[in-house]
Amino acid sequence: MVTRLVLGLINFFIGLAEIILGLRVILRLFAANPDASFVQWIYSTSNVLMEPFRGIFSTAVIGQYHVLDFAAIFAMIVYGLIGMLFVYLANYLTPHHTTTVVKE
């Protein structure tokens, strides 16, 4: 029961981080208006997630305004791998009870 709760929380928070970073990549790629409130919210929320990855990769400018954010894509990969590691550890560290039924 506790394992399902822990796994659900891990999947929820990693999935939320992936969605926010994915939206950042899409909005920057399609040159979304940075003055729009939703775009500002996505950029400010994803800045916290992007902090460890700043400066690793440069961004690629496509055309005049379109940007491919390699650091955000790399962050998505790393957060996905960290999530997989936490799920594995939660499954590994949780004792699994098995019941053997003997019919006579």
RACORBEL-V820101 format. One record per residue. N is the residue number from 1. RES is the residue in one small letter. PHI is phi as a letter, one per 20 degrees, with the letter a starting at -180 (none if undefined). OMEGA is omega in whole degrees, 0 to 359 (none if undefined). Layout:
n=N res=RES phi=PHI omega=OMEGA
n=N res=RES phi=PHI omega=OMEGA
This chain:
n=1 res=m phi=none omega=179
n=2 res=v phi=f omega=180
n=3 res=t phi=f omega=180
n=4 res=r phi=f omega=178
n=5 res=l phi=f omega=180
n=6 res=v phi=f omega=179
n=7 res=l phi=f omega=178
n=8 res=g phi=f omega=178
n=9 res=l phi=f omega=178
n=10 res=i phi=f omega=181
n=11 res=n phi=f omega=180
n=12 res=f phi=f omega=185
n=13 res=f phi=f omega=176
n=14 res=i phi=f omega=177
n=15 res=g phi=f omega=178
n=16 res=l phi=f omega=178
n=17 res=a phi=f omega=179
n=18 res=e phi=f omega=180
n=19 res=i phi=f omega=181
n=20 res=i phi=f omega=178
n=21 res=l phi=f omega=177
n=22 res=g phi=f omega=176
n=23 res=l phi=f omega=177
n=24 res=r phi=f omega=180
n=25 res=v phi=f omega=182
n=26 res=i phi=f omega=181
n=27 res=l phi=f omega=178
n=28 res=r phi=f omega=181
n=29 res=l phi=f omega=182
n=30 res=f phi=e omega=174
n=31 res=a phi=l omega=179
n=32 res=a phi=f omega=181
n=33 res=n phi=f omega=182
n=34 res=p phi=f omega=177
n=35 res=d phi=e omega=178
n=36 res=a phi=f omega=186
n=37 res=s phi=f omega=179
n=38 res=f phi=f omega=180
n=39 res=v phi=f omega=176
n=40 res=q phi=f omega=180
n=41 res=w phi=f omega=179
n=42 res=i phi=f omega=180
n=43 res=y phi=f omega=181
n=44 res=s phi=f omega=178
n=45 res=t phi=f omega=182
n=46 res=s phi=f omega=177
n=47 res=n phi=g omega=178
n=48 res=v phi=f omega=180
n=49 res=l phi=f omega=183
n=50 res=m phi=e omega=188
n=51 res=e phi=g omega=180
n=52 res=p phi=f omega=187
n=53 res=f phi=d omega=181
n=54 res=r phi=f omega=176
n=55 res=g phi=n omega=180
n=56 res=i phi=f omega=181
n=57 res=f phi=c omega=173
n=58 res=s phi=e omega=177
n=59 res=t phi=e omega=178
n=60 res=a phi=d omega=178
n=61 res=v phi=e omega=181
n=62 res=i phi=d omega=185
n=63 res=g phi=m omega=183
n=64 res=q phi=e omega=187
n=65 res=y phi=c omega=186
n=66 res=h phi=f omega=185
n=67 res=v phi=c omega=173
n=68 res=l phi=d omega=187
n=69 res=d phi=e omega=182
n=70 res=f phi=f omega=179
n=71 res=a phi=f omega=179
n=72 res=a phi=f omega=177
n=73 res=i phi=f omega=177
n=74 res=f phi=f omega=178
n=75 res=a phi=f omega=177
n=76 res=m phi=f omega=179
n=77 res=i phi=f omega=182
n=78 res=v phi=f omega=179
n=79 res=y phi=f omega=176
n=80 res=g phi=f omega=178
n=81 res=l phi=f omega=177
n=82 res=i phi=f omega=177
n=83 res=g phi=f omega=178
n=84 res=m phi=f omega=178
n=85 res=l phi=f omega=179
n=86 res=f phi=f omega=177
n=87 res=v phi=f omega=178
n=88 res=y phi=f omega=181
n=89 res=l phi=f omega=179
n=90 res=a phi=f omega=177
n=91 res=n phi=f omega=183
n=92 res=y phi=f omega=185
n=93 res=l phi=e omega=180
n=94 res=t phi=e omega=178
n=95 res=p phi=f omega=178
n=96 res=h phi=d omega=180
n=97 res=h phi=e omega=176
n=98 res=t phi=d omega=180
n=99 res=t phi=d omega=179
n=100 res=t phi=d omega=179
n=101 res=v phi=d omega=179
n=102 res=v phi=d omega=178
n=103 res=k phi=e omega=179
n=104 res=e phi=d omega=none
